Amino acid sequence: MLLPWYYQRLGAKAVAINNRVLIVDDELSVRRLLFEVARRAGYEAFLAENGQEAIEQTKEIKPAVIIMDIKMPVMDGLEAFERIRADYPDVAVILMTAHGTVDTAVEAMKRGAFDYLVKPSNVTEVRIVLERAFQMRRLREEVAALRHEVQNKYQLGNIIGKSAVMQQVYKAVGRVAPTNATVLITGESGSGKELIAKTIHNNSPRRDGPFIKVNCGALPEGLMESELFGYEKGAFTGAVGRKPGRFELAHQGTLFLDEVGELTPPLQVKLLRVLQEREFERVGGTETIKVDVRIIAATNRNLEDMVHKGLFREDLYYRLKVVPIHVPPLRERVEDIPLFVDYFVRRFAAEAHREVPYVTPEAMELFKRYHWPGNVRELANVLERAVIMSSGVIGVQDLPGLSTTAASPAIVIPETGTLREILHQVEKQVIARALKAHHGNRVKTAQALDISRRALLYKIEEYGLGREGEEEGVVE
Ligand SMILES: Nc1ncnc2c1ncn2[C@@H]1O[C@H](COP(=O)(O)OP(=O)(O)OP(=O)(O)O)[C@@H](O)[C@H]1O
């Protein structure tokens, strides 16, 4: 049998439940028969004669499954079921009933019993129901373990970075997580916005609810609308059945609107309404759907600027920006880079079943000076490749992509001097940097700066930049 993915991932941890079954019946012959069936199926069977005994036994042996008659003296099965469930909500209870009391059993199912058997049942039937009850317990246990694993992963302690700028981010996450406030996370691509969003969710009272992500720029407008709000059967050609949207799926959880700046104006209006009223209609539908959803939005665009240019609604912007969190780009937290390098090198080495390679100080320097336009994601990719390609050491020569595009020196603006002098200083640095980037090639440099070659030569002369960047493939 092919095991489900979560089973495979959890491995041995998965079967954490015991194999105890408590059999409760006032008739000795039934107890005997069930005991034999359970024992042969490999379970550890225990016996009780009435509801009262069942409660006492449950406390003592903590069975995973209980199979119990409804009609019994002293305390009947239904009452015992209610009481046991109050203290042990996870135990799977199978109720047994004679023909006349099926209605009661159905009622018990509604209240959470796992299944019922109509007496007399044959041995196979009993065995199958028992098996299913144990399987359900195991699945529940696995889901709980998985949820626990995911929640642990998204704890602040697992986010890399000790820099002051990241401390600010953690503080904001800690403050906003317990609330229902809408959060707007800004930051460059790959800087960790989604990670922060998940961490907020997993530290919020909604942690047991869903975390649903939508990439607002991923689909054309019409499709995006039905993706967000769902559709009714026949809403458009191809809508063969009703489909819930992401807002509905995120009920009692968190909806993460990634790339929110990409939403078209009509969808911005719709989103605004949901934010204000927490209700909407499915595409092609008239029924108003109410949802309890916490919104976290993220963008790598400058939304304020988009508002000024009339590309993003101002009212929506303010609705989203109730609590803004800015995740700084990696180059602004250089002190965290060694931590990231250490973390990723270990992780990828473990994944590839290799020794953890040594990162030379020169390579580390390069990591610190590179400008990381793709941020943490880019650093992770570079390190993954380097770990696979390296033979024990990661040096500058193993990082060809970084060498040629290594960080250009920052432009320093002089603090004193006349405007003319300051501009000259800045211009000199800009030209020196461009020459270096093009390895001294003046045609390319002039093109990049959009000035004539003559003007460039003149400035090189004026600033004494004659040999700037002429060496081949220079890093430093
Ligand atoms: N501080 C961090 N600690 C550990 N891992 C991180 C950190 N920041 C980012 N990462 C990892 O880097 C990758 C990119 O992060 P994430 O997807 O959260 O970025 P993003 O800003 O949402 O990107 P995009 O804007 O492209 O959607 C992920 O694998 C994430 O787990």
The ligand as an SDF file (V2000), in Angstrom:
LIG
                    3D

 31 33  0  0  0  0  0  0  0  0999 V2000
   15.1520   35.3940    8.2160 N   0  0  0  0  0  0  0  0  0  0  0  0
   15.0400   34.2320    7.5710 C   0  0  0  0  0  0  0  0  0  0  0  0
   15.3930   33.0920    8.1730 N   0  0  0  0  0  0  0  0  0  0  0  0
   15.3140   31.9110    7.5210 C   0  0  0  0  0  0  0  0  0  0  0  0
   14.8960   31.7750    6.2610 N   0  0  0  0  0  0  0  0  0  0  0  0
   14.5320   32.8770    5.6150 C   0  0  0  0  0  0  0  0  0  0  0  0
   14.5760   34.1690    6.2240 C   0  0  0  0  0  0  0  0  0  0  0  0
   14.1250   35.0820    5.3520 N   0  0  0  0  0  0  0  0  0  0  0  0
   13.8150   34.4060    4.2410 C   0  0  0  0  0  0  0  0  0  0  0  0
   14.0560   33.0900    4.3840 N   0  0  0  0  0  0  0  0  0  0  0  0
   13.8530   32.0450    3.3530 C   0  0  0  0  0  0  0  0  0  0  0  0
   14.0930   32.6500    2.0940 O   0  0  0  0  0  0  0  0  0  0  0  0
   13.1410   32.2520    1.1140 C   0  0  0  0  0  0  0  0  0  0  0  0
   12.3980   33.4620    0.5780 C   0  0  0  0  0  0  0  0  0  0  0  0
   11.5700   33.9900    1.6080 O   0  0  0  0  0  0  0  0  0  0  0  0
   10.0470   34.4030    1.3560 P   0  0  0  0  0  0  0  0  0  0  0  0
    9.4040   33.5050    0.3620 O   0  0  0  0  0  0  0  0  0  0  0  0
    9.4000   34.5470    2.6830 O   0  0  0  0  0  0  0  0  0  0  0  0
   10.2900   35.8230    0.6930 O   0  0  0  0  0  0  0  0  0  0  0  0
    9.2270   36.8660    0.0870 P   0  0  0  0  0  0  0  0  0  0  0  0
    9.7010   38.2010    0.5100 O   0  0  0  0  0  0  0  0  0  0  0  0
    7.8520   36.4520    0.4630 O   0  0  0  0  0  0  0  0  0  0  0  0
    9.4780   36.6790   -1.4630 O   0  0  0  0  0  0  0  0  0  0  0  0
    8.5480   37.1540   -2.7160 P   0  0  0  0  0  0  0  0  0  0  0  0
    8.3590   38.6180   -2.5870 O   0  0  0  0  0  0  0  0  0  0  0  0
    9.3720   36.7750   -3.8920 O   0  0  0  0  0  0  0  0  0  0  0  0
    7.2800   36.3770   -2.5820 O   0  0  0  0  0  0  0  0  0  0  0  0
   12.2410   31.2550    1.8230 C   0  0  0  0  0  0  0  0  0  0  0  0
   12.7070   29.9680    1.5680 O   0  0  0  0  0  0  0  0  0  0  0  0
   12.3950   31.6060    3.2840 C   0  0  0  0  0  0  0  0  0  0  0  0
   12.1370   30.5070    4.1230 O   0  0  0  0  0  0  0  0  0  0  0  0
  1  2  1  0
  2  3  1  0
  2  7  2  0
  3  4  2  0
  4  5  1  0
  5  6  2  0
  6  7  1  0
  6 10  1  0
  7  8  1  0
  8  9  2  0
  9 10  1  0
 10 11  1  0
 11 12  1  0
 11 30  1  0
 12 13  1  0
 13 14  1  0
 13 28  1  0
 14 15  1  0
 15 16  1  0
 16 17  2  0
 16 18  1  0
 16 19  1  0
 19 20  1  0
 20 21  2  0
 20 22  1  0
 20 23  1  0
 23 24  1  0
 24 25  2  0
 24 26  1  0
 24 27  1  0
 28 29  1  0
 28 30  1  0
 30 31  1  0
M  END
$$$$
